[in-house]
Amino acid sequence: MHTFAYRVRVGPFVHLASTFLAFIKPALRRGLLPCLVFAAGLIATPAHAGTTYAFDGGKVMSCSNKAKVYTCDSVALPQWDDKMVIGDGYTVNVSSDVVFGYNHGLAMSGTARLTSSGNIDLTGLNPANLAVTGGSFEAGKAFSVAGPNQMKADVTAGSLSLGTGPTFQITGTMVSRGAVAINSGATVVGSVSGTAITTNSPFRVTGNVTASDTLLIASHSTIEGTVVGNTSITINSPATLNKSVTSQGPIMIGSGANIGGVVKGTTITADSPVTLNSDVIATTRFTLGSESTVNGNITAPEVELYASSSRIGGNVS
C-alpha cells in the first residue's frame, strides 16, 4: 500500500486555521466548545439599533414633502425598535393604518400633526416610548390609545377609545364623528364630543361632555363641565357632575349622584339619595327618591316625591 501526501497552497488562511485550532484544542478537551460557539455567535451578530425617522424637513422613507406636509402611502416601521419623530410645525398624512408595536417609539411636539385615512392605534406602544407633548391626531376611522400614558394632543377621529390605567391622561379636545369610549382610570383634561358616549368606572373629564345620541356615565366619575346627551343620559351611582345636565330625552340619576347645575330633560328619575344643587326642569315627569335633596326649584307637569326624608330648598310648580 502506498501513502500519498498532498500539499495544498491556501496562503495566509493556513496560519489562521492553525491558530484557531491551537486556540480551541484546550476547549475541546474541557468540553467547552458549545460555549465558544455561543460566544462567537454573539460576536458575529451585533445588537440592532433602531432607526429614528425624523419628519422635520429631510427625506423620509418614500414620503413626499411639500411646505412642511409629508404625504405617505405607509409609515410602517420596518424594525422592531424603530422610532417616528414629527417636528414642530410638520404634518404627516398617511393613506393607510398607522399602528405601533410595543418597542416602537413616537414623539410629537408643538403643532406636529399625524393624520391617517384609516386607523391610528397607539394601544400596543410601550408608554415609555410615547412622548407626545403637543400637536394633533386625525383618523378617518378609529383612534385608540391605552395607558398608563400622559400625552398632550387634540384628537379628531371616526371613533375614539381613550386609555386605561390610573395614570392615563390626555390633554386636549377630543372630537369623534362616531362613538366614544372613555375607559377605566382615564383622565381627559379638555372636552369630549361624539355620538354615543360610554364610560367605565372611574374616569374624569375637566371640560364639557357632549353626546348627540346616548350618554352613559359610569360610577365614581367626575365631569367638571356641562353634560349633554341628546337622546338620553344615564348616570350610575355615585357620580359628581359640577355643572348643568341637559337631554332632549330621559335622564336617569343613580343614587349618590351630586349635580351642581340645572338638570333638564323629559322624564327625570332620581334614585335615593341624590343631591341636586340647582333647578330641575322636566317636560314630562320628575321623580325624586327618599333621603334626597334639591337645592333649587322644581318645574314639571308631574312631580312624585317619596315620603322619606327628602328636602326641597326651592319651589315646586
C-alpha positions as CSV (number, residue, x, y, z in Angstrom):
1,M,0.0,0.0,0.0
2,H,1.3,3.4,-0.9
3,T,0.7,6.5,1.0
4,F,0.3,9.8,-0.9
5,A,0.8,13.2,0.7
6,Y,-0.8,16.2,-0.9
7,R,0.2,19.8,-0.2
8,V,-2.4,22.4,-0.9
9,R,-1.3,26.0,-1.0
10,V,-4.0,28.2,0.6
11,G,-2.0,31.2,1.5
12,P,-2.4,33.0,4.8
13,F,-5.5,31.1,5.7
14,V,-3.3,28.1,6.7
15,H,-1.8,30.2,9.5
16,L,-5.3,31.5,10.6
17,A,-6.7,27.9,10.7
18,S,-3.7,26.7,12.7
19,T,-4.1,29.5,15.2
20,F,-7.8,28.8,15.6
21,L,-7.1,25.0,16.1
22,A,-4.5,25.8,18.7
23,F,-7.0,28.0,20.5
24,I,-9.9,25.6,20.6
25,K,-8.0,22.3,21.4
26,P,-7.9,23.1,25.1
27,A,-11.6,23.9,25.0
28,L,-12.4,20.7,23.2
29,R,-10.6,18.8,25.9
30,R,-12.7,20.6,28.6
31,G,-16.0,20.2,26.8
32,L,-16.4,24.0,26.3
33,L,-17.0,24.0,22.6
34,P,-20.7,24.9,22.9
35,C,-19.8,27.9,25.0
36,L,-17.3,29.0,22.4
37,V,-19.9,28.6,19.6
38,F,-22.4,30.7,21.6
39,A,-19.8,33.4,22.3
40,A,-18.8,33.5,18.6
41,G,-22.5,33.9,17.7
42,L,-22.8,36.9,20.0
43,I,-19.7,38.5,18.5
44,A,-20.8,37.8,14.9
45,T,-24.3,39.2,15.5
46,P,-24.2,42.9,16.6
47,A,-27.1,44.3,18.5
48,H,-29.6,46.2,16.3
49,A,-30.0,49.9,16.9
50,G,-33.4,51.2,15.8
51,T,-33.7,53.9,13.2
52,T,-35.3,57.2,14.0
53,Y,-37.4,58.5,11.2
54,A,-37.5,62.3,11.7
55,F,-40.1,64.2,9.8
56,D,-38.5,67.6,10.2
57,G,-37.7,68.7,6.6
58,G,-35.5,65.9,5.2
59,K,-36.3,62.9,3.1
60,V,-38.1,60.2,5.0
61,M,-39.0,56.7,3.7
62,S,-40.8,57.1,0.3
63,C,-42.9,60.1,1.5
64,S,-43.1,63.3,-0.4
65,N,-42.6,66.6,1.4
66,K,-44.1,70.0,0.3
67,A,-44.5,73.0,2.5
68,K,-43.9,71.0,5.7
69,V,-46.5,68.5,4.8
70,Y,-45.4,64.9,4.3
71,T,-47.6,62.6,2.2
72,C,-47.0,58.9,2.7
73,D,-48.7,55.7,1.5
74,S,-47.5,54.0,4.6
75,V,-45.3,54.7,7.6
76,A,-44.9,51.0,8.8
77,L,-41.7,50.9,10.8
78,P,-39.6,48.1,9.4
79,Q,-37.6,47.2,12.5
80,W,-39.0,46.2,15.9
81,D,-37.3,49.2,17.7
82,D,-37.6,52.0,15.1
83,K,-38.9,55.4,16.1
84,M,-41.0,58.1,14.5
85,V,-40.5,61.8,15.3
86,I,-42.7,64.6,13.9
87,G,-41.2,68.0,14.4
88,D,-43.0,71.1,15.5
89,G,-44.9,72.6,12.5
90,Y,-44.8,69.5,10.4
91,T,-47.7,67.3,9.2
92,V,-47.6,63.7,8.2
93,N,-50.6,62.5,6.1
94,V,-50.8,58.7,5.7
95,S,-53.2,56.9,3.4
96,S,-53.2,53.7,5.4
97,D,-53.5,52.5,9.1
98,V,-50.8,53.7,11.5
99,V,-50.1,51.0,14.1
100,F,-47.2,50.9,16.5
101,G,-45.6,47.9,18.1
102,Y,-44.5,47.7,21.8
103,N,-40.9,48.7,21.2
104,H,-41.6,51.3,18.6
105,G,-41.4,55.0,19.5
106,L,-43.5,58.1,18.7
107,A,-42.6,61.7,19.6
108,M,-44.5,64.9,18.7
109,S,-44.3,68.4,19.9
110,G,-45.6,71.9,19.3
111,T,-48.0,71.8,16.3
112,A,-46.9,68.5,14.9
113,R,-49.7,66.6,13.2
114,L,-50.3,63.0,12.3
115,T,-53.3,62.0,10.1
116,S,-54.5,58.7,8.7
117,S,-57.3,57.8,6.3
118,G,-57.6,54.6,8.3
119,N,-56.9,53.8,12.0
120,I,-54.3,55.3,14.4
121,D,-53.6,52.7,17.0
122,L,-51.2,53.5,19.9
123,T,-52.5,50.8,22.3
124,G,-49.6,48.5,21.7
125,L,-46.9,51.1,22.3
126,N,-44.7,50.9,25.4
127,P,-45.7,54.0,27.4
128,A,-42.0,54.8,28.0
129,N,-41.7,55.2,24.2
130,L,-44.6,57.6,23.7
131,A,-43.5,61.3,24.0
132,V,-46.4,63.5,22.7
133,T,-46.1,66.9,24.3
134,G,-48.2,68.8,21.7
135,G,-49.8,68.6,18.3
136,S,-52.8,66.8,17.0
137,F,-54.1,63.5,15.5
138,E,-56.8,62.9,12.9
139,A,-58.0,59.4,12.0
140,G,-60.5,58.7,9.3
141,K,-61.6,55.6,11.2
142,A,-60.6,54.8,14.8
143,F,-58.1,56.5,17.2
144,S,-57.2,54.4,20.2
145,V,-54.7,54.8,23.0
146,A,-54.2,52.8,26.2
147,G,-52.3,53.5,29.4
148,P,-50.6,54.3,31.5
149,N,-49.7,57.3,29.4
150,Q,-49.6,61.0,29.7
151,M,-49.9,63.0,26.4
152,K,-51.0,66.3,25.1
153,A,-52.7,66.5,21.7
154,D,-56.1,67.3,20.1
155,V,-57.8,64.3,18.5
156,T,-60.4,64.1,15.8
157,A,-61.5,60.6,14.6
158,G,-64.3,58.4,13.3
159,S,-64.4,56.9,16.8
160,L,-62.4,57.2,20.0
161,S,-61.1,54.8,22.6
162,L,-59.3,56.6,25.4
163,G,-57.0,55.0,27.8
164,T,-56.8,52.6,30.7
165,G,-54.9,52.8,33.9
166,P,-54.9,55.2,36.8
167,T,-52.1,57.3,35.3
168,F,-53.6,57.7,31.8
169,Q,-54.1,61.4,31.0
170,I,-54.7,63.1,27.7
171,T,-54.8,66.9,27.4
172,G,-56.7,68.4,24.5
173,T,-60.0,68.5,22.7
174,M,-61.5,65.1,21.8
175,V,-63.9,65.1,18.8
176,S,-65.5,61.9,17.4
177,R,-67.7,61.6,14.4
178,G,-68.9,58.4,15.9
179,A,-68.8,56.5,19.2
180,V,-66.5,57.4,22.2
181,A,-65.3,55.0,24.9
182,I,-63.6,56.5,27.9
183,N,-62.0,53.6,29.7
184,S,-61.4,52.9,33.4
185,G,-58.9,55.2,35.0
186,A,-58.8,57.7,32.2
187,T,-58.5,61.5,32.7
188,V,-59.3,63.9,29.9
189,V,-58.1,67.4,30.5
190,G,-60.4,69.1,28.0
191,S,-63.7,68.4,26.3
192,V,-65.2,65.3,24.7
193,S,-67.8,65.0,22.0
194,G,-69.3,62.3,19.9
195,T,-72.4,60.4,19.0
196,A,-72.9,57.6,21.6
197,I,-70.5,58.0,24.6
198,T,-69.9,55.2,27.0
199,T,-67.6,55.3,30.0
200,N,-66.0,52.9,32.5
201,S,-65.5,53.4,36.2
202,P,-63.7,55.5,37.3
203,F,-62.9,58.4,34.9
204,R,-62.6,62.2,35.0
205,V,-63.2,64.9,32.4
206,T,-62.4,68.5,33.2
207,G,-64.3,70.0,30.3
208,N,-67.7,69.5,28.6
209,V,-69.1,66.1,27.6
210,T,-71.5,66.2,24.6
211,A,-73.2,63.3,23.0
212,S,-75.5,63.7,20.0
213,D,-77.0,60.3,20.9
214,T,-76.9,58.4,24.2
215,L,-74.6,59.2,27.1
216,L,-73.7,56.6,29.8
217,I,-71.8,57.9,32.8
218,A,-70.1,55.3,34.9
219,S,-70.0,55.3,38.7
220,H,-67.2,57.0,40.6
221,S,-66.8,59.5,37.8
222,T,-66.3,63.3,37.7
223,I,-67.2,65.7,35.0
224,E,-66.4,69.3,35.6
225,G,-68.0,70.9,32.6
226,T,-71.5,70.8,31.1
227,V,-73.1,67.5,30.2
228,V,-75.3,67.0,27.2
229,G,-76.9,63.7,26.0
230,N,-79.3,64.4,23.1
231,T,-81.2,61.1,23.2
232,S,-80.8,60.0,26.9
233,I,-78.5,60.3,29.8
234,T,-77.8,57.5,32.4
235,I,-75.8,58.4,35.5
236,N,-74.7,55.4,37.5
237,S,-74.0,55.8,41.2
238,P,-72.2,57.6,42.6
239,A,-71.0,60.4,40.2
240,T,-70.1,64.1,40.6
241,L,-71.2,66.4,37.8
242,N,-70.3,70.0,38.6
243,K,-72.4,71.9,36.0
244,S,-75.7,71.5,34.1
245,V,-77.1,68.2,32.7
246,T,-79.3,68.5,29.6
247,S,-81.1,66.0,27.5
248,Q,-83.8,66.0,24.8
249,G,-84.8,62.7,26.3
250,P,-85.0,60.9,29.7
251,I,-82.4,61.3,32.4
252,M,-81.7,58.5,35.0
253,I,-79.8,59.7,38.0
254,G,-78.3,56.9,40.2
255,S,-78.0,57.0,44.0
256,G,-75.2,59.0,45.4
257,A,-75.0,61.4,42.5
258,N,-74.2,65.0,43.1
259,I,-75.1,67.5,40.4
260,G,-74.1,71.2,40.6
261,G,-76.1,72.8,37.8
262,V,-79.5,72.7,36.3
263,V,-80.9,69.3,35.3
264,K,-83.2,69.5,32.3
265,G,-84.9,66.6,30.4
266,T,-88.2,65.0,29.5
267,T,-88.6,62.3,32.2
268,I,-86.1,62.8,35.1
269,T,-85.8,60.0,37.7
270,A,-83.5,60.4,40.7
271,D,-82.8,57.4,42.9
272,S,-82.3,57.7,46.6
273,P,-80.3,59.5,47.8
274,V,-79.1,62.2,45.4
275,T,-78.1,65.8,45.8
276,L,-79.2,68.3,43.1
277,N,-77.8,71.7,43.8
278,S,-79.8,73.8,41.3
279,D,-83.1,73.8,39.4
280,V,-84.8,70.7,37.9
281,I,-86.9,71.1,34.8
282,A,-88.8,68.1,33.4
283,T,-91.1,68.5,30.4
284,T,-93.0,65.3,31.3
285,R,-92.3,64.0,34.9
286,F,-89.9,64.3,37.8
287,T,-89.5,61.6,40.4
288,L,-87.3,62.1,43.5
289,G,-86.2,59.3,45.7
290,S,-86.2,59.3,49.5
291,E,-83.4,61.0,51.5
292,S,-82.6,63.3,48.6
293,T,-82.0,67.0,48.4
294,V,-82.9,69.6,45.7
295,N,-81.5,73.0,46.5
296,G,-83.3,74.7,43.7
297,N,-86.8,74.9,42.1
298,I,-88.7,72.0,40.5
299,T,-90.7,72.6,37.4
300,A,-92.7,69.7,35.8
301,P,-96.2,68.7,34.8
302,E,-96.0,65.8,37.2
303,V,-93.8,65.5,40.4
304,E,-93.6,62.4,42.6
305,L,-91.7,62.7,45.9
306,Y,-91.0,59.7,48.0
307,A,-92.1,60.4,51.6
308,S,-89.0,59.6,53.5
309,S,-86.6,62.4,54.4
310,S,-86.5,64.3,51.1
311,R,-85.7,68.1,51.2
312,I,-86.6,70.7,48.6
313,G,-85.0,74.1,49.1
314,G,-87.0,76.0,46.4
315,N,-90.5,76.0,44.9
316,V,-92.3,73.2,43.2
317,S,-94.5,74.2,40.3
